[in-house]
Amino acid sequence: MGIIADPKVCHGKPVIKGTRIMVANILSLVAGGYDIQKILEYYPELKRQDVEEAIKYAINTVQEEELIMR
């Protein structure tokens, strides 16, 4: 499906395309100890690839950040 950020959907926050499920929500579940299978049970409309793409999106976002040292 992919990740999109549309100002008309969830205030422009990144979501799984075709849903209103925010990447941040998926990452919160990962941080809470959920594995992919448990996330798919929580969000049955998602596919494994959707969850993997959300995780990759987060990794890419962090890698592209510039650090500001003060």
Secondary structure as UniProt FT lines:
FT   STRAND          3..4
FT   TURN            7..8
FT   HELIX           10..12
FT   STRAND          15..16
FT   TURN            17..18
FT   HELIX           23..31
FT   TURN            32..33
FT   HELIX           36..42
FT   TURN            44..45
FT   HELIX           48..64
//
